[in-house]
Amino acid sequence: MQTQNQKDLDKSPERVKRMFGSIAPCYDFLNHFLSFGVDSSWRRKAVKILVSEFAESGGIGALLDVCCGTGDLIREFVRANKLPCEFCGIDFSDAMIDLARKKLPSISNKLVVGDAMELPFYDGAFGLVSCAFGLRNICNTECGLREMIRVCKSGGVVATLEFAMPQNQLIKYPYKLYFKYILPRIGELLTWNKNGAYNYLHQSVINFDNPKTISEKMQQLGLNEIKIIPMTFGIANLIYGKKIFDKLSNTNSPNNFLAVNRSNILSNKK
């Protein structure tokens, strides 16, 4: 019999899609409210750091945000990046993508519904592949990272912005108390959510890989020059690296061809 914690941590595609679909209308408000607005500063800082990585190369070229949700990270990239760039986002939830399209109407046809473990894009299609607070929601982390690296070009950057438990003891226990007991109750009260979304949030963070483990997986899968940038005492961490060579070029994965025609996504054509 499953324990309550195991039920809360269920990452089956059906459960994740249903859960995020149910909280989509309140998602942006609760992100800002429950983090006291700090989540916006995390995204801005991450974007500033990542854009600076392309300062000498003439720009990103094309950017993919995986598990893009309602498009907050893409919107920060649009604001911060002054060079020509094609922006694309993908998310498992139809409801989230619908909201992202309303938020970013100029690129609405480049925001698509799809699976992070089977990205429907060419190998090496993007100069930057990002994922903010979504990697831990992918039921197979390594598969998700592998796909992100596959669609990143050689010399490009793969980055994830993700929660972690802070190590500073003065911060860790008050944060854990808030995260485990207070945040889920507020989230459920304000959303009338019956899918355990905010209990899942707590369980998904405390049971997810720490930043060092994620960076080691990135290196094993073909990234180099990996950096870990802690934010707000390590509550969030930006972890990114460069794809120096295509370690995955010999894979037999069926995802090496397009499942969705890239010309339709990275252009203004319907």
FENKAPE-V300776 format. One record per run of one state. SS is the DSSP state (H for helix, E for strand, - for the rest). FROM is the first residue (numbers start at 1). TO is the last residue. If there is no record, write none. Layout:
BEGIN
ss | from | to
SS | FROM | TO
SS | FROM | TO
END
This chain:
BEGIN
ss | from | to
- | 1 | 3
H | 4 | 8
- | 9 | 12
H | 13 | 34
- | 35 | 37
H | 38 | 52
- | 53 | 60
E | 61 | 66
- | 67 | 71
H | 72 | 80
- | 81 | 84
E | 85 | 91
- | 92 | 93
H | 94 | 103
- | 104 | 104
H | 105 | 110
E | 111 | 113
- | 114 | 125
E | 126 | 132
- | 133 | 134
H | 135 | 137
- | 138 | 140
H | 141 | 150
- | 151 | 151
E | 152 | 163
- | 164 | 168
H | 169 | 191
- | 192 | 196
H | 197 | 206
- | 207 | 210
H | 211 | 220
- | 221 | 222
E | 223 | 231
- | 232 | 235
E | 236 | 243
- | 244 | 253
H | 254 | 256
- | 257 | 261
H | 262 | 265
- | 266 | 270
END
